[in-house]
Amino acid sequence: MRISIFTRYIAKSLLTFFTGVVGVLTFVIFMNHFIRVLKMAMTYGTSFGWIVSSLLNILPDVFCLSAPMAFQIAVLLTLTNMSEQGELIALRAAGFSFKEIVRPMFVCALALSALLFVMGNWLTPRSYKKFINKREEAYSKITKVTLEPKTFINLGDWDLYLEDLDKLTNTANLIHLVNKSDSGALSTKVNASSGRIVLTDTAIGLQLKDGQMQRISTKDPSSIIAANFDDYTMSISLTKAHTRRLRVGEMTTTKLLRSLRKDPLTPKLANEFRTAISMRNVLALSPLILLFVSCPIGFSLGKRTNKGWGMFYSVVIIFAFYLLMTLGLSLGKKYTWISYPGPWLPIVVGIGAGYYLWKKRLNI
């Protein structure tokens, strides 16, 4: 019964700090993406649903980045708070060992690591792929088209000019179209005295009346081909067809491993795949390593220590962890023989540092 109450108390304190810190970190990181998505939406005229969907697809990636940092900060804030209130001394006097005090935190770290393992290797790449697809969908649009009279409107390969426009009926007078990228002609123009214009998200349709088409050939500029028409219907796409190669961040770990076994890859790309796989698993294990390093520091703080010192040590540990991971990633991408073990550098150093702190500072 004593251990059950104690376990719930430690876990509740830790989760309270973790929830607050992960919320702040997620918000800070998320706002950077939010501004970029909003700017893109305004530029390309995407819908509100597109904005919401894009932001939701970003959240798993943001959480995987912020959760390890938030957990490490929460651990030290929990321990410094208990030390400040004299609770650590009371627990030790009541016969609780350091390992018993850490056990609830270890269970929380293990659960978070399992969640990050599943998210980092499978869920986050799929969500990131959906986000990239949404972004490419916006990029494929030429621009946000607004029909205005007496204005040249860019429609990709065509420029459109309307002398007069009735926005209620979508009818226009003196319509001029100029093709800017006809490879077989110096100039291609379509003029009409009137017509009706239908604008959708993906195309613009024109029903032209009483006009003429002119085309000047590149082979013989003196030769002009002209044709008059009474009725002419044409459609101009507002999207750009293109293909793209999947990024490493969009591929699940299963797909990366399959590609390494079966696909012909350049050494540089193969190293990138290997380091990406290792980095995902390093981030998944990071809560356990950060807990292992943080606890002896938290236990050795005195009763007069405030939460500011907990934040200070958290910043130092997080900075060192990500610095070592960046160094390992750089080495892994450069040298094939270290592409898999390179990103594990912070784990190895963390185990060594944690072992030293537990043995030397706590004499365990």
C-alpha positions in Angstrom: 0.0 0.0 0.0 2.9 2.3 0.9 4.6 1.7 -2.4 1.3 2.1 -4.4 0.6 5.6 -2.9 4.3 6.6 -3.4 4.3 5.3 -7.0 1.1 7.3 -7.9 2.5 10.4 -6.3 5.8 10.3 -8.2 4.1 9.4 -11.5 1.5 12.1 -11.1 4.1 14.8 -10.3 6.3 13.7 -13.3 3.3 13.5 -15.7 2.1 17.0 -14.6 5.5 18.6 -15.4 5.8 16.5 -18.6 2.3 17.6 -19.9 3.1 21.3 -19.2 6.6 21.2 -20.8 5.6 19.1 -23.8 2.7 21.5 -24.4 5.0 24.5 -24.4 7.7 22.9 -26.6 5.2 21.5 -29.0 3.5 24.9 -29.3 6.8 26.7 -29.9 7.9 24.2 -32.6 4.4 24.0 -34.1 4.1 27.7 -34.5 7.0 27.8 -36.9 5.2 25.2 -39.1 1.9 27.0 -38.7 3.3 30.3 -40.0 4.8 28.5 -43.1 1.6 26.6 -43.8 -0.5 29.8 -43.4 1.8 31.7 -45.7 1.5 28.9 -48.3 -2.3 28.9 -48.0 -2.5 32.6 -48.6 -0.1 32.4 -51.6 -1.8 29.5 -53.3 -5.4 30.1 -52.2 -5.9 26.7 -50.5 -9.0 25.9 -48.4 -9.4 26.0 -44.6 -9.7 22.2 -44.7 -6.2 22.0 -46.4 -4.7 24.1 -43.6 -6.2 21.9 -40.8 -5.2 18.7 -42.5 -1.6 19.9 -43.1 -1.2 21.0 -39.5 -2.6 17.7 -38.1 -0.1 15.8 -40.2 2.7 17.8 -38.8 1.8 17.1 -35.2 3.3 13.6 -34.9 6.7 14.8 -36.1 6.6 17.8 -33.7 5.7 15.5 -30.8 8.5 13.1 -31.5 10.9 16.0 -31.4 9.6 17.7 -28.3 8.7 14.7 -26.1 12.2 13.5 -25.2 13.3 17.0 -24.3 10.1 17.5 -22.3 10.5 14.3 -20.4 14.1 15.1 -19.4 13.1 18.5 -18.1 10.1 17.0 -16.3 12.4 14.5 -14.5 14.7 17.1 -13.2 11.8 19.5 -12.3 10.2 16.6 -10.4 13.3 15.8 -8.4 14.3 19.4 -7.7 10.7 20.1 -6.5 10.9 17.1 -4.2 14.3 18.1 -3.0 13.1 21.7 -2.4 10.2 20.5 -0.3 12.4 18.1 1.6 10.5 15.0 0.3 13.6 13.2 -1.0 15.2 13.4 2.4 11.9 12.1 4.0 11.7 9.2 1.5 15.3 8.2 2.1 14.7 8.4 5.9 11.6 6.2 5.5 13.7 3.5 3.9 13.1 4.1 0.2 16.1 3.4 -2.0 17.1 5.5 -5.0 16.0 2.6 -7.2 12.6 2.5 -5.6 12.2 6.3 -6.1 13.3 6.0 -9.8 11.0 3.0 -10.6 7.8 5.0 -11.3 9.8 7.3 -13.6 11.4 4.3 -15.3 7.9 2.9 -16.1 6.9 6.3 -17.6 10.1 6.5 -19.6 9.6 2.9 -20.9 6.0 3.7 -22.0 7.2 6.9 -23.7 10.0 5.0 -25.4 7.5 2.4 -26.7 5.3 5.2 -28.0 8.2 7.0 -29.7 9.4 3.7 -31.2 6.1 3.1 -33.0 5.5 6.7 -34.0 9.1 7.3 -35.2 9.4 4.2 -37.3 6.0 4.0 -38.8 3.3 6.6 -37.9 5.3 9.8 -38.2 6.8 9.0 -41.7 3.3 8.3 -43.0 1.9 11.5 -41.5 4.9 13.4 -42.9 4.3 11.9 -46.3 0.7 13.1 -46.2 1.9 16.6 -45.3 4.4 16.7 -48.2 1.7 15.5 -50.5 -0.6 18.3 -49.3 2.2 20.8 -49.8 3.0 19.5 -53.3 -0.7 19.8 -54.0 -0.5 23.5 -53.1 2.7 24.0 -55.1 1.1 22.4 -58.1 -1.4 25.2 -58.3 -0.2 28.1 -60.4 -1.4 30.7 -58.0 -4.5 32.0 -56.4 -6.5 33.2 -59.4 -8.7 36.3 -59.0 -10.5 37.5 -62.1 -10.2 41.2 -62.4 -10.9 43.5 -65.5 -8.2 45.5 -67.1 -5.5 43.3 -65.5 -3.1 40.7 -67.0 -3.8 37.5 -65.1 -1.1 34.8 -65.0 -2.5 31.3 -65.8 0.8 29.4 -66.1 1.4 29.0 -69.8 -1.2 31.7 -70.6 -1.8 35.3 -69.8 -5.4 36.4 -69.7 -6.7 40.0 -70.2 -10.3 41.1 -69.8 -11.5 44.5 -70.8 -14.7 44.2 -68.9 -16.2 41.6 -66.5 -19.6 41.0 -65.0 -18.9 39.0 -61.8 -22.5 38.1 -61.3 -22.8 36.2 -64.7 -19.1 35.6 -65.3 -19.4 37.2 -68.7 -16.6 39.3 -70.2 -15.9 41.5 -73.2 -12.8 41.9 -75.3 -10.9 38.8 -74.1 -7.2 38.4 -75.0 -5.2 35.3 -74.4 -1.4 35.0 -75.0 0.5 31.7 -74.8 4.0 32.3 -73.4 5.5 28.8 -73.7 4.4 27.3 -77.1 7.6 25.6 -78.2 6.5 25.6 -81.9 5.5 29.2 -82.2 6.9 32.6 -81.6 3.5 33.8 -80.5 0.1 32.3 -80.0 -2.9 34.6 -79.4 -6.6 34.1 -78.9 -8.9 37.2 -79.1 -12.6 37.2 -78.6 -15.2 40.0 -78.5 -17.1 38.3 -75.6 -17.3 35.1 -73.6 -18.2 33.4 -70.4 -15.5 32.3 -67.8 -15.9 29.4 -65.3 -13.3 29.3 -62.6 -12.7 26.2 -60.4 -9.8 25.2 -58.1 -8.0 23.2 -60.7 -8.9 24.8 -64.1 -10.4 27.8 -65.8 -12.9 27.2 -68.6 -13.6 29.8 -71.4 -16.6 29.8 -73.8 -15.5 32.4 -76.3 -17.7 34.2 -78.9 -16.8 35.9 -82.2 -13.0 35.8 -82.2 -9.7 34.9 -83.9 -6.7 32.7 -83.2 -3.3 33.7 -84.5 0.0 31.7 -84.5 3.4 32.7 -85.7 5.6 29.7 -86.5 9.2 29.6 -85.3 10.4 28.1 -88.7 8.9 31.0 -90.7 8.2 34.1 -88.7 6.8 35.8 -91.8 4.1 33.2 -92.0 1.0 33.9 -89.8 -1.7 31.3 -89.3 -5.0 32.9 -88.4 -8.5 31.4 -88.0 -11.8 33.1 -87.2 -14.4 31.4 -85.0 -18.0 32.1 -83.9 -17.8 29.8 -80.9 -14.7 28.3 -79.2 -14.4 26.5 -75.9 -11.0 26.0 -74.2 -9.8 24.9 -70.7 -6.6 26.0 -69.0 -5.3 23.8 -66.2 -4.3 25.6 -63.0 -2.1 22.7 -61.8 1.4 21.7 -62.8 1.9 18.0 -63.4 5.2 16.7 -61.9 6.7 13.7 -60.2 8.9 13.6 -57.1 11.2 11.2 -55.3 10.1 10.2 -51.8 12.2 11.8 -49.0 13.8 9.7 -46.3 11.5 11.3 -43.7 8.4 10.0 -45.7 9.5 6.4 -45.7 8.8 4.0 -42.9 11.6 2.1 -41.4 10.3 -1.1 -43.0 10.5 0.6 -46.4 14.0 1.9 -45.8 15.2 -1.6 -44.9 13.6 -3.0 -47.9 15.2 -0.4 -50.2 18.6 -1.1 -48.7 18.2 -4.8 -49.5 16.7 -4.6 -52.9 17.1 -1.2 -54.6 20.4 0.0 -56.3 21.4 3.0 -54.1 24.3 5.3 -54.3 26.7 5.1 -51.2 25.6 8.5 -50.1 21.9 7.7 -50.2 22.4 4.3 -48.6 24.3 6.0 -45.7 21.4 8.5 -45.4 18.9 5.6 -45.1 21.0 3.8 -42.4 21.5 6.9 -40.3 17.8 7.7 -40.5 16.9 4.2 -39.2 19.4 4.6 -36.3 18.3 8.1 -35.4 14.6 7.1 -35.1 15.6 4.3 -32.6 18.0 6.6 -30.7 15.1 9.1 -30.2 12.9 6.3 -29.1 15.4 5.2 -26.4 16.3 8.8 -25.4 13.8 9.0 -22.5 15.4 6.0 -20.8 19.0 7.4 -21.3 18.0 10.9 -20.3 16.4 9.5 -17.1 19.5 7.4 -16.4 21.7 10.5 -16.6 19.3 13.0 -14.9 18.3 11.0 -11.8 21.7 11.0 -10.0 22.0 14.8 -10.7 18.5 15.4 -9.2 19.2 13.2 -6.2 22.5 15.0 -5.4 20.9 18.5 -5.3 20.5 19.9 -1.9 17.3 21.0 -0.2 18.0 24.7 -1.0 18.1 24.0 -4.7 15.3 25.6 -6.7 13.7 24.6 -10.0 16.0 27.1 -11.8 18.9 24.7 -11.3 16.8 21.8 -12.6 16.1 23.8 -15.8 19.8 24.7 -16.1 21.0 21.1 -15.9 18.2 20.1 -18.3 19.4 22.5 -20.9 23.0 21.3 -20.5 22.0 17.6 -20.8 19.7 18.2 -23.8 22.3 20.3 -25.6 25.0 17.6 -25.1 22.6 14.8 -26.2 21.6 16.5 -29.4 25.1 17.7 -30.1 26.4 14.2 -29.9 23.6 12.9 -32.1 24.3 15.5 -34.7 28.0 14.6 -34.7 27.1 10.9 -35.0 24.7 11.6 -37.9 27.4 13.7 -39.7 30.0 10.9 -39.3 27.4 8.2 -40.3 26.5 10.0 -43.5 30.1 10.5 -44.5 31.6 7.1 -43.6 29.7 3.9 -44.6 31.3 1.7 -41.9 29.8 4.0 -39.2 26.5 4.8 -40.8 24.5 2.5 -38.5 26.4 3.0 -35.2 27.2 6.7 -35.7 23.9 8.1 -34.5 24.1 5.9 -31.4 26.9 8.1 -30.0 24.7 9.9 -27.5 23.4 6.6 -26.2 26.9 5.2 -25.6 28.1 8.4 -24.0 24.9 8.6 -21.9 25.3 5.1 -20.6 28.9 5.8 -19.6 28.0 9.2 -18.0 25.0 7.7 -16.2 27.1 4.8 -14.9 29.7 7.2 -13.6 27.2 9.4 -11.8 25.3 6.5 -10.2 28.6 5.0 -9.0 30.6 8.1 -8.0 27.9 10.5 -6.8 25.4 8.1 -5.2 27.8 5.3 -4.4 25.5 2.7 -5.9 
